[in-house]
Amino acid sequence: MGLSLWLVPSPADSERLKRLMIPPTASSTLAPSYPTFEPHITLASLPPTVSSLDFILSSNLHVGAAIPLTCDGVEVGDHYFRSVYIAVGLSPVLRDLHSQVHQKLGIPPKTPKFPHMSLCYISDGDAAAGERDRFYQGLQHTGKIRNEGSSVSLNCGGFGEDWLSTFYCQEIWLVSCEGPVESWVVQQKIPLK
């Protein structure tokens, strides 16, 4: 896949979101489904023709210290990298950041279902057997999703309640996405300014 730029939640929000990403016990042995990965929103997937990221790494992306993002819903997708995901509200700040990144890269924005944050990756074979729907239904049946009009709150609590409807992103990560998901490497972390 190459290099990607990820917008990453704060460490505290990442830890909360990871509690939603735990596979059901019976499903945790399905391979290549349910690899472990960091919560993120893909800002851009870089074409092989991009030879240097110095211009983006040294750029002052004008967004502020942290970007608050809302959870608009949880959806079941039709692609490995969009198996079950949080549909994230497209705020003006996020729209502008997405545009700035692509303009600086000189590439058209091609980020399917932007913005979204995947909760799990499930293979097409397991999806055909109903695993994506099973994961989503598990979230529903255990009370992890609460509809609130045009948005949702997510219960990130392990044994109690820890509701999250807004999370904060404060870094962009440059990630090498070569090989199996669990072998992906974070190459650089860029704080938002």
VOGU-3710 file (C-alpha; in Angstrom, 3 decimals, decimal comma):
1> mglslwlvps> 0,000/0,000/0,000  2,855/2,446/0,581  2,843/5,497/2,810  -0,209/7,022/4,454  -0,884/10,102/6,512  -3,092/9,435/9,518  -4,878/11,878/11,777  -4,568/10,305/15,226  -6,632/10,860/18,380  -4,981/12,000/21,588
11> padserlkrl> -3,390/9,174/23,611  -6,254/9,260/26,124  -8,946/9,083/23,422  -6,990/6,375/21,549  -6,985/4,187/24,657  -10,723/4,684/25,052  -11,410/3,862/21,393  -9,251/0,725/21,533  -11,745/-0,750/24,012  -14,320/-0,736/21,192
21> mipptasstl> -11,871/-2,439/18,828  -11,555/-5,656/20,827  -12,868/-8,587/18,773  -15,494/-10,900/20,201  -13,794/-13,833/21,931  -15,012/-16,421/19,428  -13,852/-14,255/16,508  -10,389/-13,366/17,753  -8,815/-16,406/16,087  -10,012/-15,500/12,592
31> apsyptfeph> -7,005/-14,629/10,445  -6,422/-12,211/8,684  -9,412/-10,614/10,409  -9,036/-8,516/13,538  -5,407/-7,373/13,307  -4,336/-4,855/15,931  -3,885/-1,257/14,722  -3,979/2,266/16,101  -7,207/4,276/15,860  -6,847/6,787/13,033
41> itlaslpptv> -8,477/8,691/10,201  -6,612/8,326/6,915  -5,925/11,807/5,557  -4,088/10,628/2,445  -2,590/7,567/0,827  0,535/8,602/-0,979  1,296/7,545/-4,532  4,726/6,033/-5,234  5,604/9,174/-7,201  5,773/11,223/-3,993
51> ssldfilssn> 9,485/11,118/-3,299  9,746/13,581/-0,424  7,457/14,600/2,372  9,714/17,331/3,667  7,322/19,998/2,420  4,406/18,554/4,413  6,441/17,567/7,439  7,833/21,085/7,706  4,565/22,806/6,791  2,613/24,739/9,308
61> lhvgaaiplt> -0,797/23,148/8,859  -3,176/25,784/10,149  -5,647/23,831/12,259  -5,028/24,640/15,915  -3,650/22,549/18,738  -6,228/19,765/18,592  -9,172/19,033/16,338  -12,434/18,060/18,054  -14,322/15,471/16,010  -17,794/14,035/16,506
71> cdgvevgdhy> -19,068/10,509/16,063  -21,924/10,682/13,546  -22,641/6,945/13,503  -21,253/3,437/13,326  -21,524/1,687/9,966  -20,795/-1,680/8,400  -18,691/-1,317/5,268  -17,966/-3,436/2,231  -14,158/-3,300/2,257  -11,452/-4,818/4,474
81> frsvyiavgl> -10,206/-1,376/5,570  -13,756/-0,156/6,164  -15,246/-3,244/7,789  -16,998/-1,565/10,725  -16,210/2,085/11,287  -17,163/5,290/13,029  -18,548/7,811/10,546  -16,912/11,040/11,718  -18,470/14,469/11,273  -16,749/16,539/8,587
91> spvlrdlhsq> -16,050/19,757/10,470  -14,800/22,824/8,577  -11,385/22,421/10,260  -11,098/18,785/9,166  -12,280/19,610/5,640  -9,640/22,356/5,416  -6,874/20,093/6,765  -7,807/17,373/4,252  -7,703/19,950/1,458  -4,375/21,458/2,634
101> vhqklgippk> -2,705/18,044/2,798  -3,798/17,079/-0,711  -2,871/20,463/-2,152  0,620/20,228/-0,637  0,967/16,676/-1,991  -0,298/17,760/-5,411  -2,759/14,860/-5,592  -6,553/14,724/-5,821  -8,304/13,721/-2,592  -9,119/10,018/-2,835
111> tpkfphmslc> -9,969/8,903/0,673  -13,074/6,684/0,522  -15,780/7,398/3,092  -13,775/10,330/4,455  -13,784/10,924/7,326  -14,068/7,562/9,048  -12,261/5,656/11,775  -12,215/1,889/11,412  -12,933/-0,177/14,497  -11,840/-3,458/12,928
121> yisdgdaaag> -10,584/-4,995/9,715  -12,427/-8,165/8,673  -11,534/-10,207/5,599  -14,027/-10,498/2,755  -14,294/-14,242/3,386  -15,223/-13,729/7,037  -17,535/-10,885/6,019  -19,355/-13,218/3,629  -19,930/-15,482/6,631  -21,481/-12,526/8,500
131> erdrfyqglq> -18,549/-11,430/10,679  -18,813/-7,693/9,957  -22,493/-7,715/10,860  -21,739/-9,857/13,930  -19,151/-7,337/15,192  -21,579/-4,438/14,674  -24,455/-6,303/16,324  -22,157/-7,091/19,253  -21,606/-3,370/19,769  -25,358/-2,772/19,569
141> htgkirnegs> -26,385/-5,628/21,879  -23,825/-4,756/24,565  -25,012/-1,147/24,701  -21,863/0,347/23,188  -23,764/2,616/20,759  -26,294/5,237/21,862  -28,074/7,237/19,166  -28,372/10,938/19,932  -30,208/12,494/17,019  -27,717/13,168/14,232
151> svslncggfg> -24,781/11,704/16,156  -23,906/8,820/18,456  -22,130/8,310/21,734  -19,933/5,256/22,188  -19,500/3,487/25,508  -15,761/2,914/25,738  -15,968/1,613/29,301  -14,577/-1,808/30,084  -16,845/-2,676/32,994  -18,674/0,596/33,515
161> edwlstfycq> -19,795/3,501/31,411  -17,365/5,823/29,646  -19,317/7,618/26,924  -17,510/9,321/24,049  -19,246/11,455/21,435  -16,337/13,784/20,653  -12,652/12,935/20,483  -9,605/15,098/19,893  -6,893/14,610/17,287  -3,572/16,322/17,857
171> eiwlvscegp> -1,047/14,570/15,587  -0,544/13,456/12,012  1,412/10,236/11,640  3,374/9,181/8,576  2,892/5,407/8,401  4,493/2,800/6,156  1,626/0,440/5,346  3,582/-2,381/3,726  2,798/-6,020/4,405  0,423/-7,343/7,074
181> veswvvqqki> -1,374/-4,715/9,147  0,447/-5,580/12,351  3,804/-4,944/10,657  2,956/-1,361/9,663  5,493/1,152/10,972  4,958/4,693/12,210  7,808/6,653/10,651  7,101/10,096/11,988  4,672/11,925/14,267  3,806/15,527/13,418
191> plk> 2,063/17,623/16,085  -0,698/19,904/14,866  0,065/23,589/15,389
//
